[in-house]
Amino acid sequence: MSGSFLPDEPPAAIWDEQATYASILLGAISYGVHITVFFLALYSLTRARKPHFKKWIIYVCLLFGLGTVNVCINMRFGQLVWIDNRGYPGGPFIYIVEQSGSRLLQGGNAESIIIPILTDGLLIYRCYALYHRWWIPILPTLALIGALACGILLDLQTAHPNSSLFTANTIDFSLPYFAISMGLNMLLSLLLVGRLLWMRHRLHQTLGSAYTRLYSTIAVIILESALPYALVSLVFIVLYGTNNTAAVMFIPLTVQLECISPMLIIVRVARGQAWTNETIRTSVAKHRARGKDPESPGYSQEQEMSVIRFSPGEAGVSTIPELTTGQKSASTLVGYRA
């Protein structure tokens, strides 16, 4: 069989369809990761059996529900574009443009605005837990309110026929919304990374490198700062700001990462492995109170490592390492083992 079976559409329209299709696949793949992290968080929270963890169970279930709705809407829209309405006048590209204001996509846009509010709200709370300064959350909170206002206006604007994120009549609110939202992500991640690196430096100076490696690895810093979410958001805003169609591929991925990042932090909270402002001061004080001064000649870091455990706690509450003797349960040692 010979001949070309390419659709009778301009290359730009075909590329837009390809990007939209790829975005649905990326969203579905990242949703698979989301499912895994959700059940891990649910298991960790229920296993801890702490009454105050009930609100975190509700929180992760809400995020998971919103993420599920998002991926279902994307899959349904793909079915409408390429299967149910394949004969739409002008082809799938015109259908995507003209139906972007449909109720289905408006519902997806609405919950895509709610998810980052929940995620950034937790990250702001996490910043306060690490810094313990009342003025730290002020600027992020103002940015969060601004992002919410722009998001609502954007959702109302895209409800009009023939409106989408890439049409000229939505650029007035879409770019400010994404700029504020993604800028807030970067700000929160920088605040968290900076504080965690400072804590790591303090531990290294006081307790030595062996303790630091177990207590604050690079992987821990990446997880507790929601850095992957911020980096993907940065890529998206750069592509969107330059009006690059490839930005479409990062929208469902970003939504799923917005759900995954706070869940990973909650997993560490449930396991008692999360950082707080009291971590360094209390851990060092307990070492020295037991006569285990790291500067003393007989001090052995390796011996101390085997008995350092994290007691279960809540974000913002004193989540500190407990020093015990003769208790070496592998399930509670520092690290990612359950």
N, C-alpha and C positions, 0 to 999 in steps of 0.2 A: 504494500500500500504506500503510495507516495502522495506528496502534496502537503500543504500546511493547514493545520487545524487551529491556528491562533485566532482568537476572537477579533472581530472587526472593531477594535477600540484603539485609541491612542496609547502609546507606551506609558504615559503618566497614569492613565486610568488603570491599566493592567498592574502597574507597580503598586498602586493604592490597594487594589484587591489582594495582591500577594501579601502586602504588609498587614492588612486586616486579617487575612487567614492565618498568617504566622502568629499574630498577636493572640488569637484564640487558642492556638496550640501551646504557646508559651504560658498562657494563663492556666491551661489544663495541667501542664507539667508541674508548674509551681504549686498548683492546688494539691497535687499528690504529696508534695513536701509538707504543705499546710496540714493535710490530714494527719500525717505522721507526728508532726510537732503538737498538734491539738491533743491527740490521745496521750502523748508523752506528758504534756502539761496537766491534763485531766488526771492521769495516773499519779503523778507526783503530788498534786494537790490533795487528792482523796487519800493517798497513802499517809500524808503528813498528819491527817486527822486533827487539824487545828480549826476551832470554830471561826476565827477571823479570816480563814481562807475561803469561806463561802462566797464572799464578794468577788474573789479572783476566779472562782469556778463560773460564776455568772458572767464575768468579764470575758473569759476565753470562749465560753459558749456563744456569747453575743458576737464576738469577732468571727468565730467559725461560721456562724449562721450567715453573717453578712458576706463573708468570702465565698460561701457556697452559692448564695443568691447571685453574686457577681459572675461566677463562672457559668452558672446555668443560663443567665441572661445572654452572655456572650455566645454560648453554644446554640441557643435558640435563634439568636439573630443571624448566626452563620447559616443555619438551616433555612431561614426565610430568604436569605440573599441568594444562595447557590442551589437550593433544591425547590422550595415551594414557589418561588417567584423567579425562576431562571429565565422566563420569557418576558420579564419586565421591560417596557419600552426604554431603549437606551442601554440596557444591560445591567449587570450587578453594580457597577460603579454608580450609575444614576440612582439605583435603588438605595444604595448606602447614603448618598448625599440627601435624597429627598425624604428618606424615612428616619433620619437621625433625630428628628423631633418626636418620634413615636412614643407612646406611653411606655412601651417596653424599655427603650433606652433611657427614658427619663427616670424610670425607677432605678436603673443601673447607675445613672449619674448621681442620683440622690444618695444611694447607699455608698457610692464611691467618695462622697463628701463626708459622710458620717464616720467611715473607717479611719481616715487620718486624724479626725478630731479625737477619737478614742485613743489612737496610737500616740499622738503627740502629747495628749493629756497625761498618759502614763510616763512618757519620757520626761516631761516637765516635773512630775512628781518624783521621778528617779533623780533628777538633778538636785532637787531640794534635799533628798535623802542623803546624797553624797556630800553636798556643800554645807547643808544645814545653815544657810543664810537666807533671811526672809526676802532679800532684794533680788536674789538670783532668778526666781521664776517670773519677775515682773515683765521684762521684755519679751520672753517667749510666750507668756500668756496674752499680751497685747497682740503679738503676731498671730497667735491662734485665733483670736477674735476677728482680726482683719481677714484671715484666710476663710473663716466661716462666712463672713459677710460677702466676700467676693464669690465664694462657692455657691451661695444661695442665688446671687444675681446671675451667675453664669448658668446655673441650672434653669432659671426662668428664661434666660435669653435663648438657650439651645432648644427650648420647648417650641419655638416658632418653626413653621415649615421651612424646609431647605436650609436649616441651620445645623452646623456641626462645629467641632473644635477647630476646624481648619478653614472655615468660611470667614469672610471679611467682617461680617456683622457680629461675630462672637469674639474677635480678637481683643476688644476693649476690656472684657472682664476675664477672659481665659488666661492671658499672659500675666496680669497682676495676681490672679489666684494661684497659678502654678509657681510664680516667682516667690510669692510670700510663703506658700506651703513648703516648697522645696528649700527655700532659704532657711525656714524654721527647722527643717530636718537637719540641714548642715550645721546650724548653730547648736542644736541640742547634741548632735554627735560630737562636735568639737568640744563642747563643755564636758561631756562625759568622758571622752578620750583624754582630754587634758587632766581631768581630776584623777582618773584611774592611773595614768602614767605618773602623776605626782605621788599618788599613794604607793605605786610600785617602787618609785625611787626612794621614798621614805623607808619602806620595808627593806630594801636592799642595803641602805646605809645602816639600819639598826640591827637586822637579823641575818643579813648575809644573802648571797646569791641562791643558795639551795632552797631556802624558804621562799624566796621571791619567785623562783621558777614554778614551784608547785602552787603557789597562792595566786599568782597574777600572770599567767601566760598571755601571749599575744592573742590566742584564740579566745580567752576569757574577756579581754579588753574589747575585741571585735564584737562578741556577743552582747556584752552589757552596754555597749554604746550604740547598738543598732546601726553599725557602720554600713553593712550591705544595703540596707534600705536607703540610706542617705546617698550612697554612691550611685545606685540605679536611678534615684530621683534626679541627681545632678546630670547624668547622661540624658535623661528624658527632657529636662528643661533646656539643655543646650540644643538638642535636636528640634524641639518645639519652637524655641526662640528663633531659630534659623529657618523655620517653616519646612523642615525636612520630614517627608512622609514616614521615614523610619521611626519617628517618635511614636507612631501608633502601636508599634510592636511592644513598647515598654509599658503601656497603660495597664493591661491586665496583670503583667508581672509585678508592677509597682503595687497594685492593690493587694495582691497576695503577700508580698513582702511586708506591707503595712500590718498585716495580721500576724505573720510569722515572727517578726522581730520582738514585739512585746511578749509573745508567748515564750520565747527562749529565755527572756529575762525572768518571767514568772516561774519557769522551771527551776532556775537557779535559786530563786527566792524560796520556793517550796522545799528544795533540798537543803536550804540553809547555807548556800554557797555564795550568796550575793553580797556585794560590798555595801557598807554604810560608812558614815562619817566616824563612827566609833571603832572601826575595825583595827586601825593601826594602834591607837592609844590603848585599847583594852588588851589586844594581843601582846604587845610589848610589856604592859604592866603585869600581866599574868605570868609571862616568862620570868620576869625579874622577881616577882613576888614568891615564886617557887625556887628562887636561887639559881635560875637558868639564864644568867646574864650572858648575852652573846659575846661580850668582850672578855669574859672570864677564861682562863687557860684551859679548864676542864670541860668547856662547853662543846657538845657534839650536836651539830645540826641534824645529822642523819638520824640520831636517836630521837630527837624531838619531833622530827617529821612523822614518825610512826604513831605518835599519840596526839597529833593535832587534828581536831575534828571541827566541823561547823555545826552549830546547833540550829535547828529549824527556826526560822524567824520570818518576819514580814518586811516588805520593802518600806524603808523609813523607820523601822523599829530596830532595836539593837540586835543586828544579825552579826554575831561575833564568834570567833573560834573558841571552842571549849578545850582546855587542856586537861587530859585525863591520864591516869596511870593504869597500865595493864589492860586497857580496852582498845583493841586493834581491829574492830569490825571493819571488814573491807567495804561494806555497804555505806559507810559514813566517812571514809577517808577523803581527803581533798582530791578533786578530779571529777570526772563525768560518770563514774560508775554509780549505778543505782543502789 
